[in-house]
Amino acid sequence: MKLALYQGPPIGGDLEAGFSRLETQLKAAAAAGARLLIAPELFLPGYNRPDLHGTLSQPRGGAWCQRLSAMARDAGCGLCLGWAERDGDTVYNSATCWDATGAEVGHYRKIQLFGPMEKASFAPGDAYCLFELEGLTTAMLICYDVEFAPHVKALAARGAELILVPTANPAGFEHVSNVFVPARAAESDVTIAYANFCGTDDGLDFGGNSVIAAPDARLIAKAGTGETLLIAEVGAPIAPELRSTQIQDYREV
């Protein structure tokens, strides 16, 4: 499957600008033959905007979801992104995936909330999500989740082959892209697509460096620190003969 990953600046609460940018990137991804576009964490309404998380959050299946579903269908390219989800009085840091027909195929709530701001804005999720996408068993995590090897291992044990990770990783934490994500991919024999912001969100600088890491730990695609649309083929490992046999050889004692 050909996968697209969008690394761009935050929308700063400008929802119409956000939808417009997503539409442009979806069309570009589809023109390149991609079947799915991944965008960052809390793309709607913005990551470092706790003033907006509660006031602008939307229900699952609400106006945002309907519009995003239609955009994916019209472009003929699936979409995965992070957004602020309201469920009654509770708000979650969530991610949803729609396929190229606009059908919702996966929905996930972030389990590992990072720092005081997230813990004040959101309740933690409590369940994994796996689904079929273009013939691959796919799962989602959000940013900090992927830094915990047990979460990736648990998804792999459930059959995940591809893990989509909308992310909002600040500058100064590039070790996550460069070390943690490839390590998680190799440890659990999965492909991980990690889509970060670049630029600044209300005083918070993001590090960019979005990556797609293969099961042999090699980076299929990597962004720098500016706005980028990455396109890469994912599925079988690039070089199966180089993949570590540790997963098969490991013995518990």
C-alpha positions in Angstrom: 0.0 0.0 0.0 1.2 3.5 -0.8 1.0 5.7 2.3 1.2 9.5 2.6 2.2 11.4 5.7 1.6 15.1 6.1 3.9 17.2 8.4 2.8 20.7 8.6 2.3 23.7 11.0 -0.6 23.8 13.5 -3.7 25.6 12.4 -3.9 27.8 15.5 -7.6 27.2 16.0 -8.5 28.3 12.4 -10.7 25.3 11.6 -11.5 26.4 8.0 -7.8 26.8 7.3 -7.3 23.3 8.7 -10.0 21.7 6.6 -8.7 23.5 3.5 -5.2 22.3 4.1 -6.3 18.7 4.6 -8.3 18.8 1.4 -5.2 20.0 -0.5 -3.0 17.4 1.0 -5.5 14.6 0.4 -5.7 15.5 -3.3 -1.9 15.6 -3.6 -1.6 12.3 -1.8 -4.3 10.7 -4.1 -2.5 12.1 -7.2 0.6 10.3 -6.0 -1.2 7.0 -5.7 -1.5 7.0 -1.9 -4.4 5.1 -0.3 -4.1 6.9 3.1 -2.9 10.2 4.4 -1.8 10.6 8.1 -1.9 14.0 9.8 -0.7 15.0 13.2 -2.2 14.7 16.7 -5.0 17.1 17.7 -4.8 18.6 14.2 -8.3 19.9 15.1 -8.5 22.3 16.8 -4.8 22.5 17.7 -2.4 20.7 20.1 -1.2 23.5 22.4 -4.6 25.1 22.7 -6.2 23.9 25.9 -8.4 27.0 25.7 -10.1 25.3 22.7 -10.0 21.6 23.6 -13.2 21.7 25.7 -15.0 24.5 23.8 -14.5 23.2 20.3 -14.4 19.5 20.8 -16.9 17.5 18.8 -18.7 14.1 19.2 -17.7 11.1 17.2 -19.7 11.1 14.0 -20.4 14.8 14.4 -19.8 17.7 12.0 -16.1 17.3 11.9 -16.2 13.6 11.2 -18.8 13.9 8.5 -16.8 16.6 6.7 -13.6 14.6 7.0 -15.3 11.4 5.8 -16.6 13.3 2.7 -13.2 14.8 2.0 -11.6 11.3 2.0 -14.4 9.9 -0.2 -14.1 12.8 -2.7 -10.3 12.5 -2.9 -10.3 8.7 -3.1 -7.7 8.6 -0.4 -8.2 7.5 3.2 -7.4 9.9 6.1 -6.1 9.4 9.7 -5.7 12.3 12.0 -5.9 13.4 15.6 -8.8 15.6 17.0 -10.5 16.6 20.3 -13.5 14.3 20.8 -16.3 15.0 23.2 -18.4 12.2 24.7 -20.9 13.8 27.1 -18.9 15.7 29.7 -15.7 14.0 28.9 -13.1 15.0 26.3 -10.6 12.7 24.7 -7.4 13.1 22.7 -8.6 10.9 19.8 -7.6 9.7 16.4 -9.9 8.4 13.7 -9.2 6.6 10.4 -11.5 6.7 7.3 -10.8 4.6 4.3 -10.8 5.8 0.7 -14.6 5.4 0.5 -15.1 7.7 3.5 -16.1 4.8 5.8 -14.8 5.0 9.4 -12.6 2.0 9.9 -10.9 2.8 13.2 -11.3 5.1 16.2 -8.8 5.4 19.2 -8.5 7.4 22.4 -4.9 8.2 23.6 -4.0 6.1 26.6 -0.7 7.7 27.7 -1.5 11.4 28.3 1.7 13.5 28.3 2.3 16.4 30.8 0.0 18.6 32.8 -1.8 20.2 29.8 -3.0 17.0 28.3 -4.0 15.6 31.7 -6.0 18.7 32.4 -7.7 18.7 29.0 -8.4 15.0 28.4 -9.4 11.7 30.0 -7.3 8.7 29.1 -8.5 6.1 26.7 -8.6 2.4 27.8 -8.7 0.3 24.7 -6.7 -0.6 21.6 -8.2 -0.4 18.1 -7.3 -2.7 15.2 -8.9 -2.8 11.7 -8.2 -4.0 8.2 -6.9 -1.3 5.7 -5.9 -2.2 2.2 -5.1 -5.8 3.2 -3.0 -4.8 6.2 -4.0 -5.3 9.9 -3.7 -1.8 11.1 -3.8 -0.1 14.5 -3.4 3.4 15.9 -1.5 5.0 18.8 -1.1 8.7 19.5 2.3 10.3 20.1 3.5 9.4 23.7 1.8 6.0 23.4 4.4 4.7 20.9 7.3 5.5 23.3 6.0 2.6 25.5 7.2 -0.7 24.0 4.4 -2.7 25.8 1.7 -0.9 23.8 3.4 -1.7 20.4 4.1 -5.3 21.6 0.4 -5.7 22.6 -0.8 -4.5 19.2 1.6 -6.8 17.4 0.4 -9.7 19.5 -3.1 -8.9 18.3 -1.9 -9.1 14.7 -1.0 -5.5 13.8 1.2 -5.1 10.8 1.0 -1.3 10.5 0.6 1.3 13.3 -0.5 4.8 12.5 0.7 7.5 15.0 -0.5 11.1 14.8 2.0 13.0 16.9 2.7 16.4 18.4 6.3 16.0 19.4 8.2 19.2 20.6 11.6 20.2 19.4 14.3 18.7 21.5 12.8 15.2 21.5 14.1 14.1 18.1 15.3 10.9 19.7 11.8 9.6 19.5 11.8 9.8 15.7 15.4 8.7 15.3 15.6 6.0 17.9 12.4 5.0 19.7 10.1 4.6 16.6 12.6 2.5 14.6 13.3 0.4 17.7 9.6 -0.2 18.4 9.1 -1.2 14.8 12.0 -3.8 14.9 11.1 -5.1 18.3 7.6 -6.0 17.3 8.0 -6.7 13.6 5.6 -3.9 12.5 5.7 -0.8 10.3 5.1 2.5 12.2 4.1 5.8 10.5 4.7 8.7 12.8 3.3 12.1 11.7 4.4 15.2 13.6 3.9 18.9 13.4 6.5 21.5 12.4 6.5 25.2 13.3 5.0 26.7 16.4 1.7 26.4 18.2 1.1 29.2 20.8 4.7 29.3 21.9 5.4 25.6 21.6 8.0 24.6 18.9 7.6 21.3 17.2 10.5 19.2 16.0 9.2 17.8 12.7 11.2 14.7 11.8 8.2 12.6 10.9 9.2 9.1 9.9 7.9 5.8 8.5 9.9 2.9 10.0 9.9 -0.6 8.6 10.0 -3.8 10.5 13.8 -4.1 9.9 14.2 -0.7 11.7 15.1 1.2 8.6 13.5 4.5 7.8 11.4 4.2 4.6 10.8 7.9 4.6 11.9 10.8 6.9 11.0 14.5 6.9 13.2 17.4 8.0 11.8 20.3 10.0 9.6 22.0 7.4 6.3 21.3 5.8 6.4 18.0 3.9 4.3 15.4 2.3 6.0 12.0 2.5 4.9 9.2 0.2 6.1 5.6 0.7 5.2 2.1 -0.1 4.5 0.0 3.0 3.7 -3.6 3.5 6.4 -6.3 3.2 9.8 -5.4 4.7 12.3 -3.8 2.3 14.8 -6.6 2.9 13.4 -9.6 4.7 16.8 -11.3 4.8 18.1 -8.5 7.1 15.2 -8.7 9.6 16.3 -9.8 13.1 15.3 -13.3 14.2 15.1 -12.3 17.8 11.3 -12.2 17.8 11.2 -15.9 16.8 14.2 -16.9 19.0 13.2 -15.1 22.2 12.6 -17.5 25.2 11.0 -16.4 28.4 12.5 -17.7 31.7 
